[in-house]
């Protein structure tokens, strides 16, 4: 299925909703473009790390959990050069 897009005077194109849905992208997401031979290009959604994936990434199994006050104290000591 070919989809025709129009290039504006500024050299921009707008991707139609069905193209965005096919790529699985939403406003604010990034796209990677690979320029291929014969005037072709390949367009892919650029997968980033979601915010949800960040939670728990610093967890240390078996280590005690720190309170907010303990984390603030550790951060302050780090900034002061005290470790």
N, C-alpha and C positions, 0 to 999 in steps of 0.2 A: 504494500500500500504506500504510494508516494504522497507526501504532504508538501505542498508548495508554500514557501514563506517569501515575504517581500522584504527587500533590503531598503532601509530608509535613507534619506539624504545624508544622515550622520554615519552611515555604515552599520546600522544596528538591525537586528531581527528580533521579532517577538515569537517565542515558542508557544504553540497552541497548547491548550489544556491537555489534549490527548497525548501530546509528546511529553509533557511534564509528567503525566501519570505513568506513561510507559517507562520513563527513566526513574520514577519513584522520588522525584524531587519536589520540594516545597519552597516558598519564598525564603530567601536567605541562604539556601543551599548553594553549593558550588558545583561547577561542571568542569571536567577535563576535556580538552579538544586535542586530538592527535591529527596532524596534517599528513595525509597520505598522498601517494602519487596520483596523477591524472585529475587533479583538482578536487579530490575527495577529502573528506574528513571523517573522523570517528568521534562521536560525542558520548561521554559516560558521566554518570553522576559521581562526584568525588565523595567517597565515604569518609566521614569523620567520626570522631568518638562522641557518642551521645553523652549528655550530662548524666544520665542514669548509669552509664558504664563507669563513671568516676567514683561513685559511692562504693566504699569498701576496698578500694585499690591499695590503700596503705595498711590494711588490716594485717596484724601479726598474730596468727593463731597461738593461743596460750599466753599472750602478753596481756597485762591488765589494761583495761580501758582508762583513758585519761578524762578528767573532767574538763569543762571549758576553761576553768581557772588554771588548771595545770597546763593546758595547751597554750594559753595566753602567756603564762610564765616562761615556758620553754621558748616560745617565739621571741619574747622580750630579751631573754638571755642570748639567743642566737643573734639578734640584731646588735646587742651590746658586745658581741665577740666572746661571750662567756659560754663555755660548753661543759 
